[in-house]
Every structure is written in structure tokens, then in C-alpha cells.
């Protein structure tokens, strides 16, 4: 028979035996929904970690300078900065933009109205070059609006600890490159709603202003960040830049993880040494947590697929046993064995498709409920969330793979019973005299 006719016949039988298929359809819907929730939440966490780290470390690739002549402070002079910018262009890698930052992470402190607070990240950035990034931040009060040289942006935890609001004046104390204390007066231009591990005690000021406080030259920096159009190309792009730079400046070989990077920083050298880093290096410790999540995901994934397979095998054995006479009648009126098997396979595909659609709808509902819950009470868990909420990441590849796995399980479950049922002797089928 023609395929459209067999398809319509399969749809008719699926509707007729919908009650028999109800248990299997429910198992498929719930199983696929749970798998989709697990996968999308895991992918969402990975994406949130990457996005947070990309913003925090300013790029998919970061070239960090450590100056032994300045007490091991992160610092690069203008000549090193210029050499890096030229090497990026000469390497012909594709990038969206480049940023220069001065980061101080040793001894920085804020004073306000008799209170003080130690900082973890003091970021000096170029206002004009990073205005899109600043505008994208979640602001509790104020926002990016033509900041001046003495503007400071602080996180909400800092504002709460100091009792400061937008428009207040602060005093910031830093250690210079010669380990002397220096202070500067700043006006709060805005407060950023950031309770994450990266932004809890982080501030933003003008890079040139921070350079003057730290007694660096005005065009110096400590980090050069390169943003790529595709993060998967980070290792290749880093290698290309490294090969260009190794002949001009003191640059370390690309480390693969944080331990290798820390070992490189313990080596001896004079002056400035540059370390080419990717986010995978910065996040190597976090990656261990994500790997553990992957193992748990795969374990649950296999368990759910096995449950689906067992449910399908039991269901099809019962259904085909009940339908023996019906299948015999089909044989008697001219259906071939292959036609019968194809009808049963089409029934299975239709059932799987409807169940997958229902499973996706179920996952959307569950993910929607999870996105309304706050997990900020879990210490440092903010790194896995966006704006304090879990954000599921749906992508075609994982969804297609999961759907293919469900189709495969069902086809395995139906093929052998369907093959056996369609090849029985016709008299036995018509009298429902099957032998097992």
C-alpha cells in the first residue's frame, strides 16, 4: 500500500487504542520532559558561567601581564600593550572587539562616612570602549550616563555594607606600583545589582584615573581582552596570537588549566611577562563541578531511557497480543507482513512525536517554575544563574539528540514484537491462537 494510506491507518489505530497507549505516552512525556529539564538547566548553567566569566575577565582570550619590577602586580607598559594589539591584527584571527583594563586585586579599600571595605576586584576600564557592556548591566540605581574621570560604579553589596547611595563621595585607597599608599576621591555614578561571585566586591572606575593612582603611565594596562564571535575557537585563536608574540615579548606558553598557570607565575623572570589565558583556564576549578554535573546528567539520562524501553516493551507485548486477530484480518485482506510492520512502526513514531511535544511543553512549564525560584541563599551559586534566577538554555542539537534517543528506544521495543506478530501462521492469527 502507499505510505500516505498506511500513515492514515496508523493514526486511526493509534486513536482507537489510545487508552492502551496512555501509560506509555505518559511515561514518554514525563521521561522526555525530565531529560529536557536536566539538559536545558545544565546548558543554561554552563552558559551563565561562561557569560559571567566573559564579562568579568573581559574576553574569550585574556592576555595578562605580571610585572616583577612592580612587586608582581598585574601590569603591562604601553610598549607591551601595543605589541599585543599588533600581534592580534597580524594573527588574522576573527574577533568582535578588544578591550584594555587595569585590574588591581591586592590591596584596595573604600572609605565612606567612617566605614571602610576591602575590595576584591578594582577594574579600571575605558568608558567609551565599554559603554555597551556597562549599559547591559543590571542597575539598582542610576546607570551608565557619560561618566567622568572621578565616577565610580559599585556593586549593591558594597553599597549596602557602606550605607552609600548614588551621588555620594567615596575615598579609594590603593597601593602604587612601588607599594606606597595613594588615595583618590570618587563620586558614585550608579549601583550595580550584582551578588555573584565575580561581582560581589567589584567596582569600576576610569582606567586612566586608576593608572594615575597606581602610578602607572596613562596608557598602561594589566589585561588585554579579546572577544571572539565563536567561543569554541578560543584555543586556536590564543595559539595564533601566542605564535605572533613569542618573538617580540616575554610571553609564557599557553597554560591548559589554573594549576599550570600558577606554576608558571612561580617561575623567575625580570620585568613584565605576559600570560595568554582562556576562560577555560580561569574556570578550570568550576569546570570540575560542571563535569560532575555532566556525569550525573548522563546517569539520569540512561536510567530514564531504560525505564522508557522497559515500559515500551511491556506495552507493545500486551497490545500486540490483544490485536492478533486484527492483524490476521489485515493479512487475510491482502496486507503483506511488511505493510503490517510498517503500520505498527508508524503508530510508534506518531506516539513518540506526540509524547515528545508534550514533554517539551512539560519542560517549559517546569523550567518556568524554576526560573521564578530564588537560589541566592546557596553560597556562590549565583555564578550559575542570570540575575539571580536559573535560566534554561534550549538548543536544537541536544533536543534533537534526546528525541532521536526516544525514537530509537521505541523502535527497538516495537520491532521484535511486530516482526514476530506479523509472521505468525494466518489461521492461528485469525483464531487468536498465538503461541506466546
Order of alpha helices (4+ residues) and beta strands (2+ residues): alpha-alpha-beta-beta-alpha-beta-beta-beta-beta-alpha-beta-beta-alpha-beta-beta-beta-alpha-beta-alpha-beta-alpha-beta-alpha-alpha-alpha-alpha-alpha-alpha
